[in-house]
Amino acid sequence: MFYRGKYGDGGDGRDLGLKRQRIIDQPPSFYGASPGSSFMYSASPPPPPHPPSYAYSAQPPPPFPVVRLRGLPFDCAEPDIVEFFRGLDIVDILLVNKDGRFSGEAFCVLGYPLQVDFALQRNRQSMGRRYIEVFRTKRQEYYSAIADEVSEGQPHSPPRRKARRAKSSDDNKDSAEHTGILRLRGLPYSAGKDDLIDFFKDFELSEDGVHIVMNSDRRPSGEAYVEFASAEDSKAAMVKDRKTLGSRYIELFPSNQEDLDEAVRGR
């Protein structure tokens, strides 16, 4: 049921539509309570000293794992969103159209409720030159957007262009050349230089070689650049990619002096 490369194969979207229909047609027990599931017995026996395990069957179901994106480039295609959420399981992507044109918003259904928290870490991250907003939404809003799409006779996405992917340093990071500088993404906003030095405690770092990137409000953006003693060290440090710092997992990307200088200047 999870995404496994569908959006990049140039298909006509019929498989995706079937996936979405399966989401809608799921029995209530998938993301909702089954009617009568907590009324298994017509008579209530005397309460035991300790409640049996089935007493927890009436717990509320997990939330439906969907997020909403806003501020997308108007030439955005589904592969761009898949790349933006790299590492997460994508079940469905719905690009929202208004009056026959892409609105810059989209819904993204994830494989597990827990992944919503990871998706929210991408809030205010960039796609091309745009900063993308990612926020929680409800299943009803996602279904309503599907209904609007069907009623207006709109296709699932804007007219197919060449699947142009947003340029980012995510591309080919495994084969990228190392210069001794890494870019970090997804940092806790409270993280300081000491936290990053401890994160890379197996390597020799100095405070002067750790650069916390600030946003336009001069607040931490969740990104940083770290200078290592050599290109070999920065390559070896990639073993920390997607390891956790606090409650967040950190993404690492090979970078260079030019990108570091631009970030420090606040571009």
C-alpha positions in Angstrom: 0.0 0.0 0.0 3.0 2.3 0.3 4.6 4.3 -2.4 7.4 2.5 -4.2 8.5 4.8 -7.0 5.1 5.3 -8.7 5.5 9.0 -9.4 8.7 8.8 -11.3 7.6 6.3 -14.0 5.6 8.7 -16.2 2.4 6.7 -15.8 -1.0 8.0 -16.5 -2.1 8.1 -12.8 -4.6 5.3 -12.9 -2.7 3.2 -10.4 -2.5 6.2 -8.1 -6.3 6.7 -8.4 -6.9 3.1 -7.4 -4.6 3.6 -4.4 -6.6 6.7 -3.4 -9.9 4.8 -3.8 -8.5 2.1 -1.5 -7.8 4.7 1.1 -11.4 6.0 0.9 -12.9 2.5 0.9 -10.8 1.3 3.9 -13.1 -0.2 6.6 -13.5 2.0 9.6 -11.1 -0.1 11.7 -8.1 1.1 9.6 -8.2 4.7 10.8 -11.5 4.8 12.7 -13.3 2.8 15.3 -15.3 -0.3 14.2 -18.9 0.0 15.2 -19.7 -2.3 18.0 -16.1 -3.4 18.6 -16.2 -2.4 22.2 -19.6 -4.2 22.8 -18.5 -7.8 22.4 -20.6 -9.1 25.2 -24.3 -8.6 25.9 -23.8 -9.0 29.7 -21.1 -7.5 31.8 -19.3 -10.0 34.0 -18.0 -8.9 37.4 -14.9 -6.8 36.9 -11.7 -8.8 37.4 -8.9 -7.6 39.7 -6.9 -6.4 36.6 -8.6 -5.5 33.3 -7.9 -8.0 30.5 -6.0 -6.9 27.4 -9.2 -6.4 25.3 -10.2 -3.6 27.6 -8.0 -1.3 25.5 -9.8 -2.0 22.2 -11.9 1.2 22.7 -8.8 3.4 22.6 -9.1 6.1 19.9 -7.6 5.2 16.5 -4.4 6.9 15.3 -4.9 10.1 13.3 -5.1 9.9 9.5 -1.5 10.5 8.2 -2.0 13.5 5.9 -0.2 16.8 5.7 -0.8 19.9 3.6 1.8 21.9 1.7 1.6 25.5 0.7 3.8 27.8 -1.4 4.8 25.2 -3.9 6.3 26.4 -7.2 3.7 26.7 -9.9 5.7 24.3 -12.1 5.8 21.7 -9.3 5.2 18.1 -10.2 4.6 15.0 -8.1 8.3 13.9 -8.3 9.3 17.2 -6.7 7.2 16.5 -3.6 8.4 12.9 -3.4 12.0 14.3 -3.4 11.0 16.9 -0.8 9.8 14.2 1.5 12.7 11.8 0.7 12.9 9.0 3.2 9.2 8.9 4.0 6.6 6.5 2.6 4.3 8.4 0.2 0.8 6.8 -0.3 -0.8 9.6 -2.3 -0.2 13.2 -3.5 -3.0 15.5 -4.5 -2.0 18.7 -6.2 -4.8 21.2 -5.7 -6.2 23.1 -8.7 -8.4 26.2 -8.7 -10.2 27.3 -11.8 -8.2 24.9 -13.8 -4.8 26.1 -12.6 -2.4 24.7 -9.9 -2.9 26.7 -6.7 0.5 26.1 -5.2 -1.0 23.8 -2.5 -1.0 20.0 -2.2 -2.0 17.2 0.1 0.4 14.3 0.9 -0.8 11.1 2.5 2.0 9.2 4.4 2.4 5.6 5.3 2.2 5.9 9.1 0.8 8.5 11.5 4.3 8.8 13.1 5.7 10.0 9.8 3.6 13.2 10.1 6.0 14.4 12.7 8.9 13.8 10.4 7.1 15.6 7.5 6.5 18.6 9.7 10.3 18.9 10.2 10.4 19.9 6.5 8.3 23.1 7.3 10.0 26.2 5.9 12.5 24.1 3.9 13.2 25.1 0.4 12.1 23.6 -2.9 14.1 25.4 -5.6 13.9 29.0 -4.5 10.6 28.7 -2.6 10.2 28.1 1.2 7.5 25.5 1.6 5.0 25.5 4.5 4.0 22.0 5.8 1.3 21.8 8.4 -1.2 19.3 9.8 -4.6 18.9 8.2 -7.6 16.6 8.5 -8.8 13.6 6.6 -12.0 15.4 5.8 -10.1 18.3 4.1 -8.2 15.8 2.0 -11.4 14.0 1.0 -13.1 17.4 0.3 -10.2 18.3 -2.1 -10.7 15.0 -3.9 -14.4 15.7 -4.2 -13.7 19.1 -5.7 -11.3 17.6 -8.1 -13.8 15.1 -9.3 -16.7 17.6 -9.5 -14.7 20.0 -11.6 -13.4 17.3 -13.8 -9.9 18.2 -13.2 -7.0 15.7 -13.7 -5.1 14.6 -10.7 -2.3 17.0 -11.4 -1.6 19.9 -13.7 -1.0 19.1 -17.4 2.0 16.9 -17.5 5.2 18.7 -18.2 8.6 17.2 -18.4 9.0 15.9 -14.9 11.4 18.6 -13.9 12.7 18.1 -10.5 13.5 20.9 -8.2 17.2 21.4 -8.0 18.7 20.7 -4.6 21.8 19.3 -3.0 19.7 16.2 -2.3 20.4 15.0 -5.8 23.2 12.4 -6.1 24.4 13.1 -2.6 25.9 9.6 -2.3 28.1 10.3 -5.3 28.8 14.0 -4.6 32.3 15.2 -4.3 33.4 15.9 -0.7 35.2 19.2 0.1 35.3 18.9 3.9 32.0 20.7 4.4 28.6 19.2 5.2 25.2 20.8 5.3 22.8 19.7 8.1 19.1 19.9 7.8 16.3 19.2 10.3 18.0 20.5 13.4 16.1 21.3 16.5 15.7 25.1 16.7 17.4 25.1 20.1 20.5 23.3 18.9 23.8 25.2 19.4 27.4 24.7 18.3 28.2 22.5 21.3 25.3 20.2 20.4 26.7 19.8 16.9 30.2 19.2 18.1 28.9 16.5 20.4 26.9 15.0 17.4 30.2 14.6 15.6 32.2 13.7 18.7 34.2 11.1 16.7 35.7 13.9 14.6 37.8 16.9 15.5 35.7 20.1 15.2 36.1 23.6 16.4 33.4 26.1 17.2 34.7 28.4 14.4 33.9 25.5 12.0 30.3 25.2 13.0 27.8 27.7 11.4 24.2 27.8 12.4 22.1 29.3 9.6 19.6 32.0 10.5 16.4 32.8 8.6 15.3 36.3 7.6 14.0 37.0 11.2 17.5 36.1 12.5 16.2 33.0 14.1 17.6 29.4 13.7 16.4 28.0 10.4 17.0 24.3 11.3 20.1 24.2 9.0 23.8 24.4 9.7 27.2 24.0 7.9 30.1 22.1 9.5 33.7 22.3 8.4 35.8 19.2 8.9 39.6 18.9 8.9 39.6 17.1 5.5 37.4 15.8 2.8 38.0 12.3 4.1 36.6 13.3 7.4 33.4 14.8 6.0 32.9 11.7 3.9 33.3 9.5 6.9 30.9 11.7 8.9 28.1 10.8 6.5 27.5 7.7 8.7 25.6 10.2 10.9 23.1 10.9 8.1 19.5 10.4 9.5 20.8 9.9 13.0 18.8 11.7 15.8 19.7 14.8 17.6 17.3 15.2 20.5 13.9 14.2 19.0 14.8 15.0 15.4 16.7 13.0 12.8 19.3 15.0 10.9 19.9 14.9 7.2 23.5 15.4 5.9 24.6 16.7 2.5 28.0 17.3 1.0 28.5 21.0 0.4 31.2 23.5 -0.5 32.7 26.8 0.5 30.5 28.8 -1.9 27.2 27.5 -0.4 28.6 28.0 3.1 29.5 31.6 2.3 26.1 32.3 0.9 24.3 30.8 3.9 26.5 32.8 6.3 25.7 36.0 4.5 22.0 35.2 4.9 21.1 34.6 1.3 
